[in-house]
Amino acid sequence: MLNGLTFNNKHSFADFGLVLKSYRNIKPSIRKREIEIPGKDGGYTFPLSSYNKRIISCKFSLIDCTTLQELRQKAREISDWLSAENANLEFDDEAGKIYTATVFNSIDAEEIATMQEFTVEFECQPFAFSETITYTENVNSYTEFFITNIGTKPIHIGSQEGALFIVKITGSFDDITITVNETTINYTESITDSEIIIDNCKGLVKKDGVNVIHNCSGDVGQFFALTPGENLIEIDGTNLNCVVTIQFNPLWI
């Protein structure tokens, strides 16, 4: 298979006979936050911690259409394929790095059929993500372990739309305390054969699907964050008989 890309679960060449002639994947720009101070030269720039969306521009050519009718039909199929919103985008030469993308520039089926060459601009969330990584520990007493975030960006409540970092506790306990890199959340209500999910990107705590953030104390206002590299997880509590599962998708600049 020629190098190409997969978008919305379909491959550019295998499904549509499109040759990816070139693409430009530009690092997302840092969002500028600055104020001017009256009476002072220059201005004050706030810490640069957020990014604008990433634009990936791709140039395609269409091959293997022998008749005008076939060409027009293929062009309509391509136009429909590119109309998906917030779909996964993955390039063959960067396998395992997935972008969440939407095409906003106009894709004209007649133009594709006439020119047989066109450019698509994928507007993406700033960072690529990779497959979900899962760590599972049986917890009956104080437990500590390390998990490794292989990505290049931290994962936390301020991460991009679609980011994933959850802590799931299944089983029973009287109370439980979880610490991730010195950030601590306590869950103070006893549970029996239930499931607690702490969603650190959405800022939610649910028990069997119901919001229970009022049962939490500690650093619940900021939730947990995973930094690139090793992260220390500590778990303690009373009458612990549970399984703690941590799941996240690494993020890549």
RAZIQUI-V453494 format. One record per pair of residues at least 4 apart in sequence whose ideal C-beta (glycine too) atoms are under 6 Angstrom apart, sorted by the first residue. I is the first residue (numbers start at 1). GAP is how many residues later the second one is. Records with the same first field share a line. If there is no record, write none. Layout:
I = GAP + GAP
//
This chain:
1 = 13
2 = 11
3 = 89 + 90
4 = 7 + 8 + 9 + 16 + 88
5 = 7 + 86
6 = 5 + 84
7 = 80 + 82
8 = 76 + 79
10 = 5 + 71
11 = 4
12 = 4 + 6 + 8
13 = 5
16 = 62
17 = 46 + 47
18 = 42 + 44
19 = 42 + 44
21 = 38 + 40
22 = 37
23 = 35
24 = 33
25 = 31
28 = 23 + 24 + 26 + 98
29 = 23
30 = 18 + 21
31 = 19 + 21
33 = 13
34 = 9 + 11
35 = 8 + 9
36 = 7
51 = 75
53 = 70
54 = 70 + 72
55 = 66 + 68
56 = 66
57 = 64
58 = 62
59 = 60
60 = 58
61 = 56
62 = 54
65 = 5 + 6 + 9
71 = 42
72 = 41
75 = 34 + 37 + 38
76 = 33
78 = 34
79 = 28 + 30
82 = 21 + 25
85 = 17
86 = 14 + 16
88 = 10
89 = 10 + 12 + 33
90 = 8
96 = 34
97 = 31 + 155
98 = 30 + 31
99 = 25 + 29
100 = 25 + 62
101 = 21 + 23
102 = 21
103 = 17 + 19
104 = 19
105 = 16
111 = 4
112 = 6
125 = 35
127 = 26 + 124 + 125
128 = 124
129 = 120 + 122
130 = 120
132 = 115 + 117
133 = 115
134 = 113
135 = 12 + 111
136 = 109
137 = 6 + 107
138 = 105
139 = 4 + 96 + 101 + 103 + 105
140 = 100
142 = 94
143 = 92
144 = 90
145 = 88
146 = 84 + 86
147 = 84
148 = 82
149 = 77 + 79 + 101
150 = 100
151 = 77 + 99 + 100 + 101
152 = 76 + 100 + 101
153 = 98
154 = 71 + 73
155 = 4 + 8 + 10 + 71 + 93 + 96
156 = 69
157 = 46 + 66
159 = 4 + 42
163 = 38
164 = 84 + 85
165 = 35 + 36 + 61 + 83
166 = 31 + 33 + 81
167 = 31 + 79
168 = 29 + 77
169 = 27 + 73 + 75
170 = 25 + 73
171 = 70 + 71 + 72
172 = 20 + 69
173 = 64 + 66 + 67 + 69
174 = 16 + 64 + 65
175 = 13 + 62 + 63
176 = 11 + 61
177 = 9 + 59 + 60
178 = 7 + 57
179 = 5 + 55
180 = 44 + 53
181 = 50
183 = 36 + 41
184 = 34 + 35
185 = 31 + 33 + 35
186 = 31 + 32
187 = 28 + 29
188 = 27
189 = 26
194 = 13 + 14
195 = 13
196 = 11
197 = 9
198 = 7
199 = 5
200 = 23 + 24
203 = 20
205 = 7 + 8 + 11
206 = 5
207 = 5
216 = 4
226 = 5 + 22
235 = 9
//
